[in-house]
Amino acid sequence: MNNNYKDYDPKLFKRGFKCDFSKMDLLPELASNGFIIVRNVLGDSQIKEFRKIFEDLYAKEGSLAGTEVSQMIGIRRLANLINKSKLFKQIYLNKILLTTVLFILKKPFKLGSLNGHDPLKGGGLQEFHSDWKHPFDGNNHVINSIWMLDNFHISNGATRVIPKSHTIKQSIDELIENKLDDHPEQVFLEGRAGDLAIFNSHLWHGSYVNKSGEKRRAYHCYFVARQFPQQTNQRIYLDEDVKSEMDPVSKYILDID
């Protein structure tokens, strides 16, 4: 199995990438249910650093925070993060994550976007949705990950998903009338700060309402098959001095080489 991965994206491996198969036991669950949670991926010092970056950027950007992608009422948003700190390499180049992306997409891919997300008290509720806006063709084209900076539980708006919905051929609009409502099959991606949720982005999912008001900060690192556009076009948004310091794997993942 390990040798097949190089066939999925030969150019990535030619640039020096090596897989991390330490979480292989979780991958069948990801393929079947559409999501997994990898525990303790970030250490305590990393969590503190990433929390500080989140707060510093949000304070600095104020009303403009998140505008590079989208702003949402009741949610603190950040976007274009790779341009704003070198530390984000620890996320978008994480070998466990990239190996999982290869396992699901089985073809060349690139980063779609890296955003920050923190629902405020009373806010955060999203409609169930898929990150793939085209008719399902039986292939996987998108995968997302949630890097938890705080504990995630139902009361502070943990993301909810409908298991196995990534395999449904009908559109969500055909099967769910009110996509804000609770669904009898929904499952919450609960975890502790430092955990990593990875899910097939064809899966029907959405942020839940933060009833407690406890912080629920996260970074969303999203990947898309290479033939499709990025949510954040790195060729446009990355400063030249940032690009010049990138290693070959980074440039390929960001689609700037």
CYANA upper distance limits for C-alpha pairs under 8 A (distance plus 0.5 A):
  1 MET  CA      5 TYR  CA      7.69
  2 ASN  CA      6 LYS  CA      8.42
  3 ASN  CA      7 ASP  CA      8.01
  4 ASN  CA      8 TYR  CA      7.39
  5 TYR  CA      9 ASP  CA      7.71
  5 TYR  CA    102 LEU  CA      7.28
  5 TYR  CA    103 PHE  CA      7.92
  5 TYR  CA    106 LYS  CA      8.11
  6 LYS  CA     10 PRO  CA      5.77
  6 LYS  CA     13 PHE  CA      6.82
  8 TYR  CA    102 LEU  CA      7.30
  8 TYR  CA    106 LYS  CA      5.53
  8 TYR  CA    107 LYS  CA      5.02
  8 TYR  CA    108 PRO  CA      6.70
  9 ASP  CA     13 PHE  CA      7.46
  9 ASP  CA    102 LEU  CA      8.33
  9 ASP  CA    106 LYS  CA      8.26
  9 ASP  CA    107 LYS  CA      6.20
  9 ASP  CA    108 PRO  CA      5.13
  9 ASP  CA    109 PHE  CA      8.19
 10 PRO  CA     14 LYS  CA      6.74
 11 LYS  CA     15 ARG  CA      7.01
 12 LEU  CA     16 GLY  CA      7.58
 12 LEU  CA     17 PHE  CA      6.60
 12 LEU  CA    108 PRO  CA      8.44
 12 LEU  CA    249 VAL  CA      7.17
 12 LEU  CA    252 TYR  CA      7.36
 12 LEU  CA    253 ILE  CA      8.36
 13 PHE  CA     17 PHE  CA      5.27
 13 PHE  CA     18 LYS  CA      7.31
 15 ARG  CA    248 PRO  CA      6.23
 15 ARG  CA    249 VAL  CA      6.11
 16 GLY  CA    248 PRO  CA      8.35
 16 GLY  CA    249 VAL  CA      7.30
 17 PHE  CA    249 VAL  CA      7.04
 18 LYS  CA     95 LYS  CA      7.89
 19 CYS  CA     95 LYS  CA      6.41
 19 CYS  CA     96 ILE  CA      7.73
 19 CYS  CA     98 LEU  CA      8.03
 19 CYS  CA     99 THR  CA      5.92
 20 ASP  CA     95 LYS  CA      5.88
 20 ASP  CA     96 ILE  CA      5.73
 20 ASP  CA     99 THR  CA      6.70
 21 PHE  CA     96 ILE  CA      7.48
 21 PHE  CA     99 THR  CA      7.67
 22 SER  CA     96 ILE  CA      7.92
 23 LYS  CA     27 LEU  CA      7.76
 23 LYS  CA     38 VAL  CA      8.45
 23 LYS  CA     96 ILE  CA      7.61
 26 LEU  CA     30 LEU  CA      7.05
 26 LEU  CA     36 ILE  CA      7.35
 27 LEU  CA     31 ALA  CA      6.73
 27 LEU  CA     36 ILE  CA      8.40
 27 LEU  CA    100 THR  CA      7.83
 27 LEU  CA    103 PHE  CA      8.27
 28 PRO  CA     32 SER  CA      6.62
 29 GLU  CA     33 ASN  CA      6.19
 29 GLU  CA     34 GLY  CA      7.62
 29 GLU  CA     35 PHE  CA      7.55
 29 GLU  CA     36 ILE  CA      7.28
 30 LEU  CA     34 GLY  CA      5.16
 30 LEU  CA     35 PHE  CA      5.16
 30 LEU  CA     36 ILE  CA      6.00
 30 LEU  CA    198 ILE  CA      8.49
 30 LEU  CA    199 PHE  CA      7.50
 30 LEU  CA    200 ASN  CA      8.06
 31 ALA  CA     35 PHE  CA      8.14
 31 ALA  CA    104 ILE  CA      7.60
 32 SER  CA    164 LYS  CA      6.94
 33 ASN  CA    163 PRO  CA      5.43
 33 ASN  CA    164 LYS  CA      5.08
 33 ASN  CA    165 SER  CA      8.47
 34 GLY  CA    163 PRO  CA      6.66
 34 GLY  CA    164 LYS  CA      6.20
 34 GLY  CA    165 SER  CA      8.08
 34 GLY  CA    166 HIS  CA      6.89
 34 GLY  CA    199 PHE  CA      6.08
 34 GLY  CA    200 ASN  CA      5.72
 34 GLY  CA    203 LEU  CA      6.79
 35 PHE  CA    163 PRO  CA      8.08
 35 PHE  CA    197 ALA  CA      7.69
 35 PHE  CA    198 ILE  CA      6.15
 35 PHE  CA    199 PHE  CA      4.58
 35 PHE  CA    200 ASN  CA      6.81
 36 ILE  CA    197 ALA  CA      6.31
 36 ILE  CA    198 ILE  CA      5.99
 36 ILE  CA    199 PHE  CA      6.94
 37 ILE  CA    189 LEU  CA      8.01
 37 ILE  CA    191 GLY  CA      8.17
 37 ILE  CA    195 ASP  CA      7.33
 37 ILE  CA    196 LEU  CA      6.07
 37 ILE  CA    197 ALA  CA      4.79
 37 ILE  CA    198 ILE  CA      6.79
 38 VAL  CA    195 ASP  CA      6.33
 38 VAL  CA    196 LEU  CA      5.54
 38 VAL  CA    197 ALA  CA      6.72
 38 VAL  CA    198 ILE  CA      8.29
 39 ARG  CA    191 GLY  CA      8.31
 39 ARG  CA    192 ARG  CA      8.41
 39 ARG  CA    194 GLY  CA      7.60
 39 ARG  CA    195 ASP  CA      5.04
 39 ARG  CA    196 LEU  CA      6.86
 40 ASN  CA    192 ARG  CA      8.45
 40 ASN  CA    193 ALA  CA      8.28
 40 ASN  CA    194 GLY  CA      5.51
 40 ASN  CA    195 ASP  CA      5.36
 40 ASN  CA    196 LEU  CA      8.01
 41 VAL  CA    194 GLY  CA      6.06
 41 VAL  CA    195 ASP  CA      6.06
 41 VAL  CA    196 LEU  CA      6.85
 42 LEU  CA     46 GLN  CA      6.34
 42 LEU  CA     47 ILE  CA      6.75
 42 LEU  CA    193 ALA  CA      8.41
 42 LEU  CA    194 GLY  CA      4.84
 42 LEU  CA    195 ASP  CA      7.24
 43 GLY  CA     47 ILE  CA      6.74
 43 GLY  CA    194 GLY  CA      6.86
 44 ASP  CA     48 LYS  CA      6.84
 44 ASP  CA    194 GLY  CA      8.05
 45 SER  CA     49 GLU  CA      6.73
 46 GLN  CA     50 PHE  CA      6.57
 47 ILE  CA     51 ARG  CA      6.54
 47 ILE  CA    149 LEU  CA      6.39
 47 ILE  CA    193 ALA  CA      7.69
 47 ILE  CA    194 GLY  CA      6.88
 48 LYS  CA     52 LYS  CA      6.68
 49 GLU  CA     53 ILE  CA      6.77
 50 PHE  CA     54 PHE  CA      6.69
 50 PHE  CA    149 LEU  CA      7.80
 51 ARG  CA     55 GLU  CA      6.81
 51 ARG  CA    149 LEU  CA      6.96
 51 ARG  CA    217 ARG  CA      8.27
 52 LYS  CA     56 ASP  CA      6.41
 53 ILE  CA     57 LEU  CA      6.43
 54 PHE  CA     58 TYR  CA      6.64
 54 PHE  CA     78 LEU  CA      8.33
 54 PHE  CA    116 GLY  CA      7.80
 55 GLU  CA     59 ALA  CA      6.56
 56 ASP  CA     60 LYS  CA      6.57
 57 LEU  CA     61 GLU  CA      6.45
 57 LEU  CA     65 ALA  CA      8.32
 57 LEU  CA     78 LEU  CA      8.25
 58 TYR  CA     62 GLY  CA      6.28
 58 TYR  CA     65 ALA  CA      6.55
 58 TYR  CA     76 ARG  CA      8.30
 58 TYR  CA     77 ARG  CA      8.42
 58 TYR  CA     78 LEU  CA      7.53
 61 GLU  CA     65 ALA  CA      5.49
 65 ALA  CA     71 GLN  CA      8.07
 65 ALA  CA     76 ARG  CA      8.25
 65 ALA  CA     77 ARG  CA      6.57
 65 ALA  CA     78 LEU  CA      5.83
 65 ALA  CA     79 ALA  CA      7.71
 66 GLY  CA     70 SER  CA      6.12
 66 GLY  CA     71 GLN  CA      6.01
 66 GLY  CA     76 ARG  CA      8.43
 66 GLY  CA     77 ARG  CA      5.30
 66 GLY  CA     78 LEU  CA      4.55
 66 GLY  CA     79 ALA  CA      5.20
 66 GLY  CA     80 ASN  CA      8.37
 66 GLY  CA    115 ASN  CA      8.28
 66 GLY  CA    116 GLY  CA      8.43
 67 THR  CA     71 GLN  CA      6.38
 67 THR  CA     78 LEU  CA      8.23
 67 THR  CA     79 ALA  CA      7.57
 68 GLU  CA     79 ALA  CA      6.32
 68 GLU  CA     80 ASN  CA      6.90
 68 GLU  CA    232 THR  CA      8.04
 69 VAL  CA     79 ALA  CA      6.63
 69 VAL  CA     80 ASN  CA      8.27
 69 VAL  CA    231 GLN  CA      7.76
 69 VAL  CA    232 THR  CA      7.34
 70 SER  CA     77 ARG  CA      8.24
 71 GLN  CA     75 ILE  CA      8.17
 71 GLN  CA     76 ARG  CA      8.32
 71 GLN  CA     77 ARG  CA      6.66
 72 MET  CA     76 ARG  CA      7.98
 72 MET  CA     77 ARG  CA      7.74
 73 ILE  CA    123 GLY  CA      7.78
 73 ILE  CA    124 GLY  CA      8.37
 74 GLY  CA    119 PRO  CA      6.50
 74 GLY  CA    120 LEU  CA      5.95
 74 GLY  CA    121 LYS  CA      8.13
 74 GLY  CA    122 GLY  CA      7.77
 74 GLY  CA    123 GLY  CA      4.85
 74 GLY  CA    124 GLY  CA      6.34
 75 ILE  CA    117 HIS  CA      7.17
 75 ILE  CA    118 ASP  CA      5.92
 75 ILE  CA    119 PRO  CA      4.65
 75 ILE  CA    120 LEU  CA      6.09
 75 ILE  CA    123 GLY  CA      6.92
 75 ILE  CA    124 GLY  CA      6.27
 76 ARG  CA    116 GLY  CA      8.16
 76 ARG  CA    117 HIS  CA      6.33
 76 ARG  CA    118 ASP  CA      5.44
 76 ARG  CA    119 PRO  CA      6.67
 76 ARG  CA    120 LEU  CA      7.66
 77 ARG  CA    115 ASN  CA      7.68
 77 ARG  CA    116 GLY  CA      5.78
 77 ARG  CA    117 HIS  CA      5.38
 77 ARG  CA    118 ASP  CA      7.06
 78 LEU  CA    115 ASN  CA      5.84
 78 LEU  CA    116 GLY  CA      4.91
 78 LEU  CA    117 HIS  CA      7.14
 79 ALA  CA    113 SER  CA      8.38
 79 ALA  CA    114 LEU  CA      6.99
 79 ALA  CA    115 ASN  CA      4.93
 79 ALA  CA    116 GLY  CA      6.75
 80 ASN  CA     84 LYS  CA      7.73
 80 ASN  CA    113 SER  CA      7.83
 80 ASN  CA    114 LEU  CA      7.02
 80 ASN  CA    115 ASN  CA      7.17
 80 ASN  CA    232 THR  CA      7.31
 80 ASN  CA    237 TYR  CA      7.49
 81 LEU  CA     85 SER  CA      7.30
 81 LEU  CA     88 PHE  CA      7.81
 81 LEU  CA    114 LEU  CA      6.47
 81 LEU  CA    115 ASN  CA      6.81
 81 LEU  CA    116 GLY  CA      8.43
 82 ILE  CA     86 LYS  CA      7.43
 82 ILE  CA     88 PHE  CA      6.45
 82 ILE  CA     89 LYS  CA      8.14
 82 ILE  CA    114 LEU  CA      7.56
 82 ILE  CA    238 LEU  CA      8.08
 83 ASN  CA    237 TYR  CA      7.79
 83 ASN  CA    238 LEU  CA      5.86
 83 ASN  CA    239 ASP  CA      7.22
 83 ASN  CA    242 VAL  CA      7.17
 87 LEU  CA     91 ILE  CA      8.37
 88 PHE  CA     92 TYR  CA      7.00
 89 LYS  CA     93 LEU  CA      5.90
 89 LYS  CA     94 ASN  CA      8.05
 89 LYS  CA    250 SER  CA      8.48
 90 GLN  CA     94 ASN  CA      6.26
 91 ILE  CA    221 CYS  CA      7.97
 92 TYR  CA     97 LEU  CA      8.33
 92 TYR  CA     98 LEU  CA      8.35
 92 TYR  CA    111 LEU  CA      8.09
 92 TYR  CA    114 LEU  CA      8.42
 92 TYR  CA    221 CYS  CA      7.14
 93 LEU  CA     97 LEU  CA      8.16
 93 LEU  CA     98 LEU  CA      7.34
 93 LEU  CA    250 SER  CA      7.67
 94 ASN  CA     98 LEU  CA      6.75
 95 LYS  CA     99 THR  CA      6.37
 96 ILE  CA    100 THR  CA      6.75
 97 LEU  CA    101 VAL  CA      6.77
 97 LEU  CA    198 ILE  CA      8.29
 98 LEU  CA    102 LEU  CA      6.80
 99 THR  CA    103 PHE  CA      6.78
100 THR  CA    104 ILE  CA      6.83
101 VAL  CA    105 LEU  CA      6.44
101 VAL  CA    106 LYS  CA      8.30
101 VAL  CA    143 ILE  CA      7.18
101 VAL  CA    223 PHE  CA      8.09
102 LEU  CA    106 LYS  CA      5.62
102 LEU  CA    107 LYS  CA      7.27
102 LEU  CA    108 PRO  CA      8.35
104 ILE  CA    140 ASN  CA      7.23
104 ILE  CA    143 ILE  CA      8.23
104 ILE  CA    200 ASN  CA      8.01
105 LEU  CA    109 PHE  CA      8.19
105 LEU  CA    139 ASN  CA      8.32
105 LEU  CA    140 ASN  CA      5.82
105 LEU  CA    141 HIS  CA      6.45
105 LEU  CA    142 VAL  CA      7.72
105 LEU  CA    143 ILE  CA      8.31
105 LEU  CA    225 ALA  CA      7.57
107 LYS  CA    225 ALA  CA      7.38
107 LYS  CA    226 ARG  CA      8.48
108 PRO  CA    225 ALA  CA      6.52
108 PRO  CA    226 ARG  CA      5.96
109 PHE  CA    223 PHE  CA      7.26
109 PHE  CA    224 VAL  CA      6.08
109 PHE  CA    225 ALA  CA      4.63
109 PHE  CA    226 ARG  CA      4.65
109 PHE  CA    227 GLN  CA      8.28
109 PHE  CA    253 ILE  CA      7.79
110 LYS  CA    223 PHE  CA      6.18
110 LYS  CA    224 VAL  CA      6.19
110 LYS  CA    225 ALA  CA      6.84
110 LYS  CA    226 ARG  CA      5.93
110 LYS  CA    230 GLN  CA      8.35
110 LYS  CA    252 TYR  CA      7.81
110 LYS  CA    253 ILE  CA      5.23
110 LYS  CA    254 LEU  CA      6.36
110 LYS  CA    255 ASP  CA      6.77
111 LEU  CA    221 CYS  CA      8.10
111 LEU  CA    222 TYR  CA      6.59
111 LEU  CA    223 PHE  CA      4.92
111 LEU  CA    224 VAL  CA      6.78
111 LEU  CA    230 GLN  CA      7.42
111 LEU  CA    253 ILE  CA      6.27
111 LEU  CA    254 LEU  CA      5.95
111 LEU  CA    255 ASP  CA      8.12
112 GLY  CA    221 CYS  CA      8.20
112 GLY  CA    222 TYR  CA      5.66
112 GLY  CA    223 PHE  CA      5.13
112 GLY  CA    224 VAL  CA      5.99
112 GLY  CA    229 PRO  CA      8.02
112 GLY  CA    230 GLN  CA      4.79
112 GLY  CA    231 GLN  CA      5.59
112 GLY  CA    232 THR  CA      6.71
112 GLY  CA    233 ASN  CA      8.35
113 SER  CA    220 HIS  CA      8.27
113 SER  CA    221 CYS  CA      6.58
113 SER  CA    222 TYR  CA      5.85
113 SER  CA    223 PHE  CA      7.55
113 SER  CA    230 GLN  CA      7.21
113 SER  CA    231 GLN  CA      6.02
113 SER  CA    232 THR  CA      5.69
114 LEU  CA    219 TYR  CA      7.28
114 LEU  CA    220 HIS  CA      6.07
114 LEU  CA    221 CYS  CA      5.07
114 LEU  CA    222 TYR  CA      6.84
115 ASN  CA    219 TYR  CA      6.06
115 ASN  CA    220 HIS  CA      5.72
115 ASN  CA    221 CYS  CA      7.25
116 GLY  CA    217 ARG  CA      7.82
116 GLY  CA    218 ALA  CA      6.30
116 GLY  CA    219 TYR  CA      4.99
116 GLY  CA    220 HIS  CA      6.71
117 HIS  CA    216 ARG  CA      8.46
117 HIS  CA    217 ARG  CA      6.30
117 HIS  CA    218 ALA  CA      5.84
117 HIS  CA    219 TYR  CA      6.70
117 HIS  CA    220 HIS  CA      7.79
118 ASP  CA    124 GLY  CA      8.37
118 ASP  CA    215 LYS  CA      7.39
118 ASP  CA    216 ARG  CA      5.84
118 ASP  CA    217 ARG  CA      4.95
118 ASP  CA    218 ALA  CA      6.95
119 PRO  CA    123 GLY  CA      6.13
119 PRO  CA    124 GLY  CA      5.06
119 PRO  CA    156 ASN  CA      8.47
119 PRO  CA    157 GLY  CA      7.58
119 PRO  CA    209 VAL  CA      7.97
119 PRO  CA    210 ASN  CA      6.71
119 PRO  CA    215 LYS  CA      8.07
119 PRO  CA    216 ARG  CA      6.99
119 PRO  CA    217 ARG  CA      8.09
120 LEU  CA    124 GLY  CA      7.13
120 LEU  CA    210 ASN  CA      6.75
120 LEU  CA    213 GLY  CA      6.58
120 LEU  CA    214 GLU  CA      8.45
120 LEU  CA    215 LYS  CA      7.88
121 LYS  CA    156 ASN  CA      8.26
121 LYS  CA    209 VAL  CA      8.22
121 LYS  CA    210 ASN  CA      5.54
121 LYS  CA    211 LYS  CA      6.21
121 LYS  CA    212 SER  CA      6.79
121 LYS  CA    213 GLY  CA      4.49
121 LYS  CA    214 GLU  CA      7.85
122 GLY  CA    209 VAL  CA      6.60
122 GLY  CA    210 ASN  CA      5.89
122 GLY  CA    211 LYS  CA      6.01
122 GLY  CA    213 GLY  CA      7.76
123 GLY  CA    209 VAL  CA      5.89
123 GLY  CA    210 ASN  CA      6.27
123 GLY  CA    211 LYS  CA      8.42
124 GLY  CA    157 GLY  CA      7.21
124 GLY  CA    207 SER  CA      6.39
124 GLY  CA    208 TYR  CA      6.22
124 GLY  CA    209 VAL  CA      5.22
124 GLY  CA    210 ASN  CA      6.60
125 LEU  CA    157 GLY  CA      8.08
125 LEU  CA    180 LEU  CA      7.76
125 LEU  CA    206 GLY  CA      7.82
125 LEU  CA    207 SER  CA      5.96
125 LEU  CA    208 TYR  CA      4.94
125 LEU  CA    209 VAL  CA      4.83
125 LEU  CA    210 ASN  CA      8.15
126 GLN  CA    180 LEU  CA      6.87
126 GLN  CA    206 GLY  CA      5.60
126 GLN  CA    207 SER  CA      5.71
126 GLN  CA    208 TYR  CA      6.85
126 GLN  CA    209 VAL  CA      8.38
127 GLU  CA    179 LYS  CA      5.21
127 GLU  CA    180 LEU  CA      4.98
127 GLU  CA    181 ASP  CA      8.36
127 GLU  CA    205 HIS  CA      8.32
127 GLU  CA    206 GLY  CA      6.36
127 GLU  CA    207 SER  CA      8.37
128 PHE  CA    161 VAL  CA      8.34
128 PHE  CA    179 LYS  CA      5.58
128 PHE  CA    180 LEU  CA      7.01
128 PHE  CA    204 TRP  CA      6.12
128 PHE  CA    205 HIS  CA      5.40
128 PHE  CA    206 GLY  CA      5.42
129 HIS  CA    172 ILE  CA      7.60
129 HIS  CA    179 LYS  CA      8.26
129 HIS  CA    203 LEU  CA      8.32
129 HIS  CA    204 TRP  CA      5.46
129 HIS  CA    205 HIS  CA      5.96
129 HIS  CA    206 GLY  CA      6.87
130 SER  CA    172 ILE  CA      8.44
130 SER  CA    201 SER  CA      6.59
130 SER  CA    202 HIS  CA      5.57
130 SER  CA    203 LEU  CA      6.22
130 SER  CA    204 TRP  CA      5.37
130 SER  CA    205 HIS  CA      6.99
131 ASP  CA    142 VAL  CA      7.72
131 ASP  CA    201 SER  CA      5.79
131 ASP  CA    202 HIS  CA      6.47
131 ASP  CA    203 LEU  CA      8.38
132 TRP  CA    141 HIS  CA      8.17
132 TRP  CA    142 VAL  CA      7.39
132 TRP  CA    201 SER  CA      7.30
132 TRP  CA    202 HIS  CA      6.19
135 PRO  CA    169 LYS  CA      8.21
135 PRO  CA    170 GLN  CA      8.49
135 PRO  CA    171 SER  CA      7.69
136 PHE  CA    168 ILE  CA      8.40
136 PHE  CA    169 LYS  CA      6.17
136 PHE  CA    170 GLN  CA      8.16
136 PHE  CA    171 SER  CA      8.44
137 ASP  CA    169 LYS  CA      8.33
138 GLY  CA    167 THR  CA      8.03
138 GLY  CA    169 LYS  CA      8.30
140 ASN  CA    200 ASN  CA      8.23
140 ASN  CA    202 HIS  CA      7.80
141 HIS  CA    202 HIS  CA      8.47
141 HIS  CA    224 VAL  CA      6.28
141 HIS  CA    225 ALA  CA      5.60
142 VAL  CA    200 ASN  CA      7.08
142 VAL  CA    201 SER  CA      5.69
142 VAL  CA    202 HIS  CA      7.25
142 VAL  CA    222 TYR  CA      8.00
142 VAL  CA    223 PHE  CA      6.24
142 VAL  CA    224 VAL  CA      5.01
142 VAL  CA    225 ALA  CA      6.88
143 ILE  CA    198 ILE  CA      8.01
143 ILE  CA    199 PHE  CA      6.48
143 ILE  CA    200 ASN  CA      5.07
143 ILE  CA    201 SER  CA      5.01
143 ILE  CA    202 HIS  CA      8.04
143 ILE  CA    222 TYR  CA      6.49
143 ILE  CA    223 PHE  CA      5.89
143 ILE  CA    224 VAL  CA      7.12
144 ASN  CA    198 ILE  CA      6.44
144 ASN  CA    199 PHE  CA      6.00
144 ASN  CA    200 ASN  CA      6.84
144 ASN  CA    201 SER  CA      6.10
144 ASN  CA    220 HIS  CA      7.41
144 ASN  CA    221 CYS  CA      6.40
144 ASN  CA    222 TYR  CA      4.78
144 ASN  CA    223 PHE  CA      6.68
145 SER  CA    196 LEU  CA      7.37
145 SER  CA    197 ALA  CA      5.96
145 SER  CA    198 ILE  CA      4.80
145 SER  CA    199 PHE  CA      6.68
145 SER  CA    220 HIS  CA      6.06
145 SER  CA    221 CYS  CA      5.68
145 SER  CA    222 TYR  CA      6.67
146 ILE  CA    196 LEU  CA      6.24
146 ILE  CA    197 ALA  CA      5.51
146 ILE  CA    198 ILE  CA      6.96
146 ILE  CA    218 ALA  CA      6.76
146 ILE  CA    219 TYR  CA      6.29
146 ILE  CA    220 HIS  CA      5.26
146 ILE  CA    221 CYS  CA      7.09
147 TRP  CA    194 GLY  CA      7.41
147 TRP  CA    195 ASP  CA      6.94
147 TRP  CA    196 LEU  CA      5.37
147 TRP  CA    197 ALA  CA      7.14
147 TRP  CA    218 ALA  CA      5.81
147 TRP  CA    219 TYR  CA      5.57
147 TRP  CA    220 HIS  CA      6.89
147 TRP  CA    221 CYS  CA      8.25
148 MET  CA    152 PHE  CA      7.65
148 MET  CA    191 GLY  CA      8.09
148 MET  CA    192 ARG  CA      7.45
148 MET  CA    193 ALA  CA      5.56
148 MET  CA    194 GLY  CA      6.01
148 MET  CA    195 ASP  CA      6.07
148 MET  CA    196 LEU  CA      6.68
148 MET  CA    197 ALA  CA      8.34
148 MET  CA    216 ARG  CA      8.22
148 MET  CA    217 ARG  CA      7.10
148 MET  CA    218 ALA  CA      5.29
148 MET  CA    219 TYR  CA      7.47
149 LEU  CA    193 ALA  CA      5.22
149 LEU  CA    194 GLY  CA      6.50
149 LEU  CA    216 ARG  CA      7.66
149 LEU  CA    217 ARG  CA      5.85
149 LEU  CA    218 ALA  CA      5.80
149 LEU  CA    219 TYR  CA      8.29
150 ASP  CA    192 ARG  CA      6.90
150 ASP  CA    193 ALA  CA      4.78
150 ASP  CA    194 GLY  CA      8.06
150 ASP  CA    215 LYS  CA      7.11
150 ASP  CA    216 ARG  CA      5.88
150 ASP  CA    217 ARG  CA      6.32
150 ASP  CA    218 ALA  CA      7.86
151 ASN  CA    190 GLU  CA      8.12
151 ASN  CA    191 GLY  CA      6.31
151 ASN  CA    192 ARG  CA      4.63
151 ASN  CA    193 ALA  CA      5.29
151 ASN  CA    216 ARG  CA      7.26
152 PHE  CA    156 ASN  CA      7.24
152 PHE  CA    157 GLY  CA      7.76
152 PHE  CA    158 ALA  CA      5.67
152 PHE  CA    189 LEU  CA      7.74
152 PHE  CA    190 GLU  CA      5.33
152 PHE  CA    191 GLY  CA      5.53
152 PHE  CA    192 ARG  CA      6.53
152 PHE  CA    193 ALA  CA      7.95
152 PHE  CA    216 ARG  CA      6.85
153 HIS  CA    157 GLY  CA      7.02
153 HIS  CA    158 ALA  CA      5.62
153 HIS  CA    188 PHE  CA      7.98
153 HIS  CA    189 LEU  CA      8.00
153 HIS  CA    190 GLU  CA      5.35
153 HIS  CA    191 GLY  CA      7.31
154 ILE  CA    158 ALA  CA      5.73
154 ILE  CA    188 PHE  CA      7.22
154 ILE  CA    190 GLU  CA      7.68
154 ILE  CA    208 TYR  CA      7.99
154 ILE  CA    210 ASN  CA      8.38
155 SER  CA    209 VAL  CA      8.18
155 SER  CA    210 ASN  CA      6.44
155 SER  CA    211 LYS  CA      5.82
155 SER  CA    212 SER  CA      6.00
156 ASN  CA    208 TYR  CA      8.35
156 ASN  CA    209 VAL  CA      7.37
156 ASN  CA    210 ASN  CA      4.55
156 ASN  CA    211 LYS  CA      6.16
156 ASN  CA    212 SER  CA      5.86
156 ASN  CA    213 GLY  CA      6.72
156 ASN  CA    214 GLU  CA      6.24
156 ASN  CA    215 LYS  CA      7.65
156 ASN  CA    216 ARG  CA      6.84
157 GLY  CA    207 SER  CA      6.77
157 GLY  CA    208 TYR  CA      4.74
157 GLY  CA    209 VAL  CA      5.16
157 GLY  CA    210 ASN  CA      4.67
157 GLY  CA    211 LYS  CA      7.53
157 GLY  CA    216 ARG  CA      7.73
158 ALA  CA    188 PHE  CA      6.53
158 ALA  CA    189 LEU  CA      6.39
158 ALA  CA    190 GLU  CA      6.58
158 ALA  CA    207 SER  CA      6.78
158 ALA  CA    208 TYR  CA      6.25
158 ALA  CA    209 VAL  CA      8.48
158 ALA  CA    210 ASN  CA      8.42
158 ALA  CA    216 ARG  CA      8.17
159 THR  CA    188 PHE  CA      6.23
159 THR  CA    189 LEU  CA      6.01
159 THR  CA    190 GLU  CA      8.31
159 THR  CA    205 HIS  CA      7.49
159 THR  CA    206 GLY  CA      6.11
159 THR  CA    207 SER  CA      4.75
159 THR  CA    208 TYR  CA      6.09
160 ARG  CA    186 GLN  CA      6.63
160 ARG  CA    187 VAL  CA      5.92
160 ARG  CA    188 PHE  CA      4.79
160 ARG  CA    189 LEU  CA      6.59
160 ARG  CA    205 HIS  CA      6.05
160 ARG  CA    206 GLY  CA      6.07
160 ARG  CA    207 SER  CA      6.68
160 ARG  CA    208 TYR  CA      6.93
161 VAL  CA    186 GLN  CA      5.91
161 VAL  CA    187 VAL  CA      5.84
161 VAL  CA    188 PHE  CA      6.84
161 VAL  CA    189 LEU  CA      8.00
161 VAL  CA    203 LEU  CA      7.54
161 VAL  CA    204 TRP  CA      6.29
161 VAL  CA    205 HIS  CA      4.71
161 VAL  CA    206 GLY  CA      7.19
162 ILE  CA    183 HIS  CA      8.32
162 ILE  CA    185 GLU  CA      6.37
162 ILE  CA    186 GLN  CA      5.14
162 ILE  CA    187 VAL  CA      6.70
162 ILE  CA    203 LEU  CA      7.46
162 ILE  CA    204 TRP  CA      6.22
162 ILE  CA    205 HIS  CA      6.98
163 PRO  CA    185 GLU  CA      7.79
163 PRO  CA    186 GLN  CA      7.61
163 PRO  CA    187 VAL  CA      7.69
163 PRO  CA    203 LEU  CA      7.87
164 LYS  CA    168 ILE  CA      8.10
164 LYS  CA    203 LEU  CA      7.54
165 SER  CA    202 HIS  CA      8.04
165 SER  CA    203 LEU  CA      5.68
165 SER  CA    204 TRP  CA      6.38
166 HIS  CA    200 ASN  CA      7.37
166 HIS  CA    201 SER  CA      8.00
166 HIS  CA    202 HIS  CA      5.17
166 HIS  CA    203 LEU  CA      4.54
166 HIS  CA    204 TRP  CA      7.26
167 THR  CA    202 HIS  CA      8.35
167 THR  CA    203 LEU  CA      8.32
170 GLN  CA    174 GLU  CA      6.99
170 GLN  CA    175 LEU  CA      7.88
171 SER  CA    175 LEU  CA      7.48
172 ILE  CA    176 ILE  CA      6.35
172 ILE  CA    204 TRP  CA      8.13
173 ASP  CA    177 GLU  CA      7.09
182 ASP  CA    186 GLN  CA      7.70
189 LEU  CA    197 ALA  CA      7.57
191 GLY  CA    195 ASP  CA      6.60
199 PHE  CA    203 LEU  CA      7.70
210 ASN  CA    214 GLU  CA      8.03
224 VAL  CA    228 PHE  CA      7.21
224 VAL  CA    229 PRO  CA      8.30
224 VAL  CA    230 GLN  CA      7.56
229 PRO  CA    233 ASN  CA      8.12
230 GLN  CA    234 GLN  CA      8.41
232 THR  CA    237 TYR  CA      7.87
233 ASN  CA    237 TYR  CA      6.76
234 GLN  CA    238 LEU  CA      5.86
234 GLN  CA    254 LEU  CA      6.81
234 GLN  CA    255 ASP  CA      7.65
234 GLN  CA    256 ILE  CA      7.24
235 ARG  CA    255 ASP  CA      7.95
235 ARG  CA    256 ILE  CA      6.13
238 LEU  CA    242 VAL  CA      6.94
238 LEU  CA    243 LYS  CA      6.98
239 ASP  CA    243 LYS  CA      6.87
240 GLU  CA    244 SER  CA      6.61
241 ASP  CA    245 GLU  CA      7.22
242 VAL  CA    246 MET  CA      7.36
243 LYS  CA    251 LYS  CA      8.14
243 LYS  CA    256 ILE  CA      8.29
246 MET  CA    250 SER  CA      6.33
246 MET  CA    251 LYS  CA      6.52
247 ASP  CA    251 LYS  CA      6.77
248 PRO  CA    252 TYR  CA      6.73
248 PRO  CA    257 ASP  CA      8.39
249 VAL  CA    253 ILE  CA      6.64
250 SER  CA    254 LEU  CA      6.50
251 LYS  CA    255 ASP  CA      6.34
251 LYS  CA    256 ILE  CA      5.66
251 LYS  CA    257 ASP  CA      5.78
252 TYR  CA    256 ILE  CA      6.88
252 TYR  CA    257 ASP  CA      6.41
